[in-house]
Amino acid sequence: MNQIIPVIDASLSLLAVLINFVFAILLIARTSRTIVYITFFFICISVMIWNLGDFMVYLTGNRVWFYISLIGSGMIPAFAFHFICTLVRPEQKSTLWIVPPYFFSSLLALSAPLAIFHSGIQQFVDSIYWNVCYYVLLVPFLLSCIIMLFNAMKKAKYEDEKSRLRYIFAATLIGIFAGLTDLVQVLKVSVPPFGHLGSVFYSSILAIGVFKHRTTYDILAQMRTKLEVLSEMAASIAHEIRNPLSSIKGAANLLSNELKNLNNPKSQEYAHLITEEIDRLNNILVNFQYFTKPLKIEKELISINEVIQKTVRLAESDTLNINIRLELSRDLPKIQADALPMKQVFLNLIKNAEEACGSEGELVIKTEYSAPRVKIIFADNGQGIPQELLPHIFEPFFTTKITGIGVGLAISQKIIQAHTGQIEVNNRVPTGTQFTIFLPV
Ligand code: ADP
């Protein structure tokens, strides 16, 4: 029996080499050069190197192959992490987050072939420390893959999306646990090494999942490229529109003053309407710019009470149809924040309150120090938000208004989170909505 197990294990590693070779060829021949396929291709290559090395050790008994196999097993976590992040966080544009796993993976992968030439490094690779480093530096990335996939599956709205993620989730689970049984061998634990068997399974599941949903992956990649172009275009159009809009607003104000002198209420009402609509457009454009551009926060010590007062004055100087009552704490400490985006958050909450309230509308803006954070409350007496809509209001493009765009709250949340703060919503009894913002001091 003891002689059969190594034969089965070696056969499985050879099988893993062959199927990953086929997948790699299929990926080259049948898929586009997008990041999902490229990272998957390198996963196949790494699994191939690892299994080939182990198979050759069995065949030749030459330890050099063992060190070669470690190049493959060392690189798998980085490619897997990159692959899964690309799938579950397609909106993430910065690539900085993949540097640490690539760095650690390359370090461990490179140490293995160097061991062939350097006895000191060889001692390290042969010792338990190589495996300990693998556990400490790379396994956390693999475990975070499981968490990311689990969350993405929970959030997925469509069956197709869920099914795509299920394949990757199953393959990752099998991959991690089968790989861990190999890693613990050095600790002499009585667990059989399932690494090669696991790689046959997870490679196949991953390949079936990716090839089955190839059309979706291709469409997603195309959409991503088109969206990037579109959002750049939209951002520059928004920028261009804001300048003439300011001129129109200036002219409308002058016109309104002239009409006051002529004492023509009807025309004055029209001029008022123009100004009101320009303000609305302007607010949409500013939100849009925050939405399409990466958010840059330049923090300095500011008084939130002052920012609120200035924003309210600005909103009141425009056309505001809601009564605002300020209850600002005198003992509020200054905080590190960027006043400009913060002003936009407050403006968004004021506009929403205004739109939710009738002519009897009132918005109370309250600040208080609740150590170690400052708390800012916006409580209106409007129609409130139906309970079933509450989980969606911070989603981009969620709106219940005929003329709404649905980016105001999404942007506000993004800005608050960029300040490591929180924004929460509560329905108030009997009517009205309350938004509470927490910002660290
Ligand atoms: P928009 O104002 O363009 O709809 P937002 O992101 O600002 O986009 O708001 C999303 C949705 O949240 C609104 O359409 C509305 O249904 C709800 N909402 C936001 N603020 C309030 C409020 N103060 N009272 C009632 N509903 C609100």
Boltz pocket constraint, residues with backbone or C-beta under 6 A from the ligand:
constraints:
  - pocket:
      binder: B
      contacts: [[A, 348], [A, 349], [A, 352], [A, 353], [A, 356], [A, 380], [A, 382], [A, 383], [A, 384], [A, 385], [A, 393], [A, 395], [A, 398], [A, 399], [A, 400], [A, 401], [A, 403], [A, 404], [A, 405], [A, 406], [A, 407], [A, 408], [A, 409], [A, 410], [A, 433]]
      max_distance: 6.0
